[in-house]
Amino acid sequence: MTEKGPISATNELKSALMPKSSEWRRFCRVFFGRSIVILGVIIIFAIIVIAIFAPLLTPYDPILPDASVSLQSPSRAHLLGTDLLGRDVLSRIMFGSRVALMVGVIATSIAAVFGVVMGLAAGYFGGWVNTVIMRITDALMSVPSIMLALAVAALLGGGLVNVMISVGISLIPTYCRLMCSEVLSIKETDYVTATIAMGAKDFRIILKHVLPNSFPPIIVLITLNMGIAIMAEASLSFLGIGVSPPAPAWGGMVSDGYRYINNNPVLTFAPGIAVMLIVLAFNLVGDGLRDALDPRLRGVL
């Protein structure tokens, strides 16, 4: 008996670790199983590298004007040409990736934190709490998100911080709705009912059972909303109430180059393609996460 003790303990440890390991392998197999998802990961990784090392990679100052090279076409000296003030377009696009990623991360984080908390409270406690939160959410969802972001940004004023706040507020209803529906379904499961019957506190139930089991779809929504937030920031900057010039913002660059679209279309198309690529990449990764985290696919793929 004493000789079999360590062996049985080892076997129990292996059996305890195997589900986590197999689940991780299943996630990687599904997530990286499609080349289109890998392409999205590569694009996001490349943009993150460009944003981090922009001062080292950019050949020119993105803000300093140079009237002597105004509105130049693409050449060896300026691969994507220059704008009206003689600023290198490629350098401004590279630095603009910082603004795009910052807005995507922070605005989505604001929406996720407030939306998850509101949806969690509405779904778990129900009653008048659910009624008040859901009616507020319905009012916000009755307005298109871009229009809501536009209204909040106009109210707060321009600038990077106000843009992130306005975009974050416009995305809160989606998280609130999704979280509330997840909590309502999880609340009815047997393990939550048993935990309540054992006298566990609400705070413990929420942290240990409700929140972890409702988080996978939130992760997918966060990834998808990254692209939506970046697109919203570009739209606000295009309309002139987003990131204030001379800071390089892709939407503002599209707006500035629009008037020269016939003579120098690169000024508009280059930042527009940058917006398209990063939004497409986040959507591809979000689709991959959805497939990998979908519990209905467990044991199938």
SULDAKA-V312090 format. One record per backbone hydrogen bond with DSSP energy under -1.0 kcal/mol. NH is the residue of the N-H (numbers start at 1). CO is the residue of the C=O. E is the energy in kcal/mol with one decimal. If there is no record, write none. Layout:
[[NH & CO & E] [NH & CO & E]]
This chain:
[[8 & 4 & -2.7] [9 & 5 & -2.2] [10 & 6 & -2.2] [11 & 7 & -2.5] [12 & 8 & -2.3] [13 & 9 & -2.1] [14 & 10 & -2.4] [15 & 11 & -2.6] [16 & 12 & -1.8] [17 & 13 & -1.7] [18 & 14 & -2.3] [21 & 17 & -2.2] [22 & 18 & -3.2] [23 & 19 & -2.5] [24 & 20 & -2.2] [25 & 21 & -2.3] [26 & 22 & -2.5] [27 & 23 & -2.3] [28 & 24 & -2.5] [29 & 25 & -2.5] [30 & 26 & -2.4] [31 & 27 & -3.1] [32 & 28 & -2.5] [38 & 34 & -1.5] [39 & 35 & -2.2] [40 & 36 & -1.6] [41 & 37 & -2.2] [42 & 38 & -2.4] [43 & 39 & -2.3] [44 & 40 & -2.4] [45 & 41 & -2.7] [46 & 42 & -2.6] [47 & 43 & -2.3] [48 & 44 & -2.4] [49 & 45 & -2.3] [50 & 46 & -2.4] [51 & 47 & -2.5] [52 & 48 & -2.3] [53 & 49 & -2.6] [57 & 53 & -1.9] [58 & 54 & -2.5] [66 & 85 & -2.8] [69 & 66 & -1.8] [70 & 67 & -1.2] [71 & 83 & -2.7] [75 & 78 & -3.1] [81 & 78 & -1.4] [82 & 72 & -1.8] [83 & 87 & -1.8] [86 & 83 & -1.7] [89 & 81 & -2.2] [92 & 88 & -1.8] [93 & 89 & -2.3] [94 & 90 & -2.3] [95 & 91 & -2.2] [96 & 92 & -2.0] [97 & 93 & -1.0] [98 & 95 & -1.1] [100 & 96 & -2.3] [101 & 97 & -2.5] [102 & 98 & -2.4] [103 & 99 & -2.5] [104 & 100 & -2.5] [105 & 101 & -2.8] [106 & 102 & -2.5] [107 & 103 & -2.0] [108 & 104 & -1.3] [109 & 105 & -2.0] [110 & 106 & -2.6] [111 & 107 & -2.2] [112 & 108 & -2.7] [113 & 109 & -2.6] [114 & 110 & -2.0] [115 & 111 & -2.5] [116 & 112 & -2.5] [117 & 113 & -2.0] [118 & 114 & -2.4] [119 & 115 & -2.7] [120 & 116 & -2.6] [121 & 117 & -2.3] [122 & 118 & -2.5] [123 & 119 & -2.5] [124 & 120 & -2.3] [125 & 121 & -1.9] [126 & 122 & -1.0] [129 & 126 & -1.1] [130 & 126 & -1.1] [131 & 127 & -2.0] [132 & 128 & -2.6] [133 & 129 & -2.3] [134 & 130 & -2.5] [135 & 131 & -1.9] [136 & 132 & -1.9] [137 & 133 & -2.4] [138 & 134 & -2.7] [139 & 135 & -2.0] [140 & 136 & -2.1] [141 & 137 & -2.7] [142 & 138 & -1.1] [143 & 140 & -1.1] [148 & 144 & -2.6] [149 & 145 & -2.7] [150 & 146 & -2.1] [151 & 147 & -2.3] [152 & 148 & -2.5] [153 & 149 & -2.6] [154 & 150 & -2.3] [155 & 151 & -1.8] [156 & 152 & -2.7] [157 & 153 & -2.7] [159 & 242 & -2.3] [163 & 159 & -1.9] [164 & 160 & -2.2] [165 & 161 & -2.1] [166 & 162 & -2.6] [167 & 163 & -2.7] [168 & 164 & -2.2] [169 & 165 & -2.5] [170 & 166 & -1.8] [175 & 171 & -1.0] [176 & 172 & -2.3] [177 & 173 & -2.6] [178 & 174 & -2.1] [179 & 175 & -2.8] [180 & 176 & -2.2] [181 & 177 & -2.2] [182 & 178 & -2.1] [183 & 179 & -2.6] [184 & 180 & -2.3] [185 & 181 & -1.5] [186 & 182 & -2.4] [187 & 183 & -2.5] [189 & 186 & -1.7] [193 & 189 & -2.0] [194 & 190 & -2.8] [195 & 191 & -1.8] [196 & 192 & -2.4] [197 & 193 & -2.2] [198 & 194 & -1.5] [199 & 196 & -1.5] [200 & 195 & -1.9] [205 & 201 & -2.3] [206 & 202 & -2.7] [207 & 203 & -2.2] [208 & 204 & -2.6] [209 & 205 & -2.1] [210 & 205 & -2.2] [211 & 206 & -3.0] [213 & 209 & -1.3] [214 & 210 & -1.2] [219 & 215 & -2.1] [220 & 216 & -1.7] [221 & 217 & -2.2] [222 & 218 & -2.5] [223 & 219 & -2.0] [224 & 220 & -2.3] [225 & 221 & -2.6] [226 & 222 & -1.1] [228 & 224 & -1.3] [229 & 225 & -2.9] [230 & 226 & -2.1] [231 & 227 & -2.4] [232 & 228 & -2.4] [233 & 229 & -2.4] [234 & 230 & -2.3] [235 & 231 & -2.2] [236 & 232 & -2.5] [237 & 233 & -2.7] [238 & 234 & -2.2] [239 & 235 & -1.7] [241 & 236 & -2.1] [247 & 244 & -1.2] [253 & 249 & -2.3] [254 & 250 & -2.1] [255 & 251 & -2.0] [256 & 252 & -2.6] [257 & 253 & -2.1] [260 & 257 & -1.3] [261 & 258 & -1.5] [264 & 260 & -3.3] [267 & 264 & -1.4] [268 & 265 & -1.1] [269 & 265 & -2.8] [270 & 266 & -2.2] [272 & 268 & -1.5] [273 & 269 & -2.7] [274 & 270 & -1.7] [275 & 271 & -2.1] [276 & 272 & -2.3] [277 & 273 & -2.7] [278 & 274 & -2.0] [279 & 275 & -2.2] [280 & 276 & -2.5] [281 & 277 & -2.5] [282 & 278 & -2.1] [283 & 279 & -1.9] [284 & 280 & -2.4] [285 & 281 & -2.5] [286 & 282 & -2.4] [287 & 283 & -2.2] [288 & 284 & -2.1] [289 & 285 & -2.6] [290 & 286 & -2.2] [291 & 287 & -2.0] [292 & 288 & -2.2] [293 & 289 & -2.5] [297 & 294 & -1.8] [298 & 295 & -1.1] [300 & 297 & -2.2] [301 & 297 & -1.5]]
